[in-house]
Amino acid sequence: MARNCLTLESVRHSLIRQEDSIIFGLIERAHFPINFPTYSQSYVSNSLHTFSGPLLRFVVKETEALLAKAGRYANPEEHPFFPEDLPPSVVPPHNFEKFLHPPAASININKDIWDTYINKLLQLFVTPGDDGNYASTAASDLLCLQALSRRIHYGKLVAEVKFRESPQEYEPAIRAKDRDTLMKLLTFEKVEEAVMKRVAKKAMMFGQEVTLNKDGNDGKYKVDPSVVSRLYGDWIMPLTKHVEVEYLLRRLD
Ligand SMILES: O=C(O)C(=O)C[C@]1(C(=O)O)C=C[C@@H](O)C=C1
């Protein structure tokens, strides 16, 4: 859909679709135990001294460098975790429609997303242990981080649509830099409740063992549906709303 035709219904529809990518990402990651060395400061240090630090950082940084050359970050819906020193794109530029308000478009909270994912979320949906599959673990973390980042930063589009639909409602709070009022204005509790129920249901459907005999999967899922619901309620939606508030605060700049 052309950006300028976006409505609250269509951006919500995109958020619903993105739930699938996030839940599949979580299921893939939950296939491995925590594998702490993936995040250890000292795991990667090679004799060439080309890189040192956590393996996950290495994998994300190198992947982003490659994707930047392929033009990924020219798309306003994509946000790199390591925006410093990205190489230029080698592909012809695409004329992405400018839908966001330019002074607010550059918000990037990937640092918070990274810290939250590593320090809070992972422990909730992966088992303890170490199976040595650190590179595969980092590759599945990368997919989760990208899906989460895309969803959370989608809050910019949601905020823009809300602002365009009723600017008079938002302008006084933006001028007063009143974060609490903005947060109240953009919060729809009923929608949040529906999101939490739907993601739990999707986690049940996507995460069940599919067999050819009649036995059910004994209520066992690849990722706990109640945890998925909690990840959304406690972190994913609050971070999305944080992006919405930050965006609106710059909407009249
Ligand atoms: O649907 C909206 O209105 C949004 O702003 C998105 C979202 C979410 O993150 O899913 C965030 C805030 C609302 O309270 C409801 C849902």
The ligand as a Gaussian input file, in Angstrom:
#p B3LYP/6-31G(d) Opt

LIG

0 1
 O       -2.463000      -0.167000      17.670000
 C       -2.045000       0.879000      18.160000
 O       -2.760000       1.874000      18.312000
 C       -0.656000       0.997000      18.574000
 O       -0.214000       2.063000      18.929000
 C        0.196000      -0.226000      18.666000
 C        0.179000      -0.822000      20.064000
 C        1.127000      -2.046000      20.011000
 O        2.306000      -1.880000      20.313000
 O        0.661000      -3.110000      19.573000
 C        0.682000       0.189000      21.016000
 C       -0.167000       0.993000      21.711000
 C       -1.606000       0.778000      21.795000
 O       -2.033000       0.848000      23.115000
 C       -2.025000      -0.476000      21.164000
 C       -1.179000      -1.263000      20.427000

